[in-house]
Amino acid sequence: MIKIIAPVNSPEDIEIISQTGCRSVYLASSYLKKGDESIFKSVFEQVQKHKFELYIKFKRPESEKEEKENIQILEILLNKNIDGILINNIGLLSYLNTKEINFKVIIDSGLNIHNMSGLDFLNNLYPVSSVNLTEEIYIRNLSKIKQYSKCKVYIDADNLPWISCDIIKNKAVDYVFIKGDIKKSKTLLEGITTVEKILKNKCTPESTKLPFKHFENSSYRTNHFSGEFQSSKGKAFKFTGNIQQFNWKYKRFSYKKPALKDIQNLPRLNVRLTTLEQFKTLKNYIKSLKFNPVYSIEYGEILSTADLAKNSFNKIIEKVKRDCERYNIQLFLSTPKVLIERDFERVNDYIKQLCLESPRPQGIIVNNIGLLWSIINDVDFDDLNIEMGQGLNVIGSSSVKCLTKFGKINSIDFSNYKNIDDIKTCINNIGSNIPNRKLTIGGNIRIPSSGLCPLNNDPAILSRLSCFAPCHHGSYAISDPLKKKLFPIAVDGFCRMHLFEEKVLDLFKSIPKIADAGINEFSIDFSGLTHKLIPVLLNRYLKAILDNDYSSDENFITDYYNILKSCEKQKIYADTTVLRD
């Protein structure tokens, strides 16, 4: 029998839930912040009265401060008689390894565990009894992971109406989480009773609308069962009528060839490419400039589906490897963020083959925790540079230091951080453990998103074999009717959607400030951009580095990572110090 775990915000919620068959609840860890345990105590009393299970759910930290707060809350819970905790942070799991606890540890969906290798990694940190595998909707894979890991399998309720029959038949799932910002008791009761009906096969997917929504890692996601975009802040809206062709706004920009003495002092520049056309434009740019300003290229995570329609993944990467060798550019093979169990072994084998065959890439960028675990335990990768990619979404120095204990990690991408001061604090805390520290300063700004490509516009199409592949022709964006904003789309070889801000990022003028924070490698992300922007952004980068009178394009975003706010704080501090003196 599949059990339900529901959220509570007050002791009154327990009374409401007691009217249903649900007997497991969770409380957000934020109710234990700053030593205020009043809500926890009142909820705990009602839980004891009704003989419910009580779990505490930790939010995935978005800063050093939040990671530290999570550890402080966990210390409080060590002496509480709770049934378990839900964790979304590697640093927190590592901390548990130093303590004796008497409650269950559940790996929540925010950690993006999709495969057996990821579970194996977690078990080397702390013995895991349960795991939330929400991204994995292939029932055979859920059953396989449950069978071989011996873990209890949890899923969020989001896709439940469409997969309930299969998970009941295959006994693939033990628990279903109801998640969302549920503030009204009526909504909570309606949500639980709806899920109960679904699990008893008393309603059909077409007639079922869950009264809640939850996004652990995404601002937008696609639901091909309903043919909708689901937004974390706003109503769902249909694919049909909300996808349009898109052109990037920018002005042409030229720059003279720099002097030889200036060329030798350029900082490390990394470019993230996705198409062979982009690479061809880059080569022509280098030829016309008569020197190469690019230190390294990332390639592989998002490969153009138009290129993949003509060549295999391996052939494309082989061509890129040869061109990088010819132009003396370091190549870092970038890997997928989502690797479900079905695809894991195949992708792992491809990557190993490409990394071992000459010419070899100089490094590998890992965006999936299971793949990272596989690579750092394989001696064949010992002489390759390993980077913790943006897709790992590891935030907090405790998590970073934990990962470095298992193997040599040479580089980390800080582009998921929201604050430059937070980046500086993390770099100071990890010290010299990781020598190369990268940040995206130009090009695309990624929007957290998940799900399959929506461009076919047909909710009935769930297979690549029946898709007409509109992604091969032109650029597209989704249009959020509530925000009245466009979000350009890129599609990878797994037909997964990647979203970006509609304006190009330009932080080239802020490079000195970013370098002061400890960043020593700067990245321009061309993942969803036209190849025509390559000379534009590279010229702007050179102009900003070498000249003092640089001005950005009015169409571009020139403040990110709270850089201007940080500068203002430092100016106020400096002015105050002068006044004191």
Secondary structure by P-SEA (a helix, b strand, c coil): cbbbbbbbccaaaaaaacccccccccccccccccccaaaaaaaaaaaaaabbbbbbbbcccccaaaaaaaaaaaaaaccccccbbbbccaaaaaaaccccccbbbbbccccccccaaaaaaaaaaccccbbbccccccaaaaaaaaaaacbbbbbccccccccaaaaaaaccccccccccccccaaaaaaaaaaaaaaaacccccccccccccccccccbbbcccccbbbbccbbbbbccccbbbbbbbbbbbbbccccaaaaaaccbbbbbbccaaaaaaaaaaaaaacccccccccccccccaaaaacccaaaaaaaaaaaaaaabbbbbbbbbcccccccaaaaaaaaaaaaaccccccbbbbccaaaaaaaaaccccccbbbbbccccccccaaaaaaaaaacccccccccccccaaaaaaaaaaacccccbbbbbcccccccccccccccccccccccccccccccccbbbbbbcccccbbbbbbbccccbbbbbccbbbbcccaaaaaaaacccbbbbbcccccccaaaaaaaaaaaaaccccccccccccccccaaaaaaaaaaaaaaaaaaac
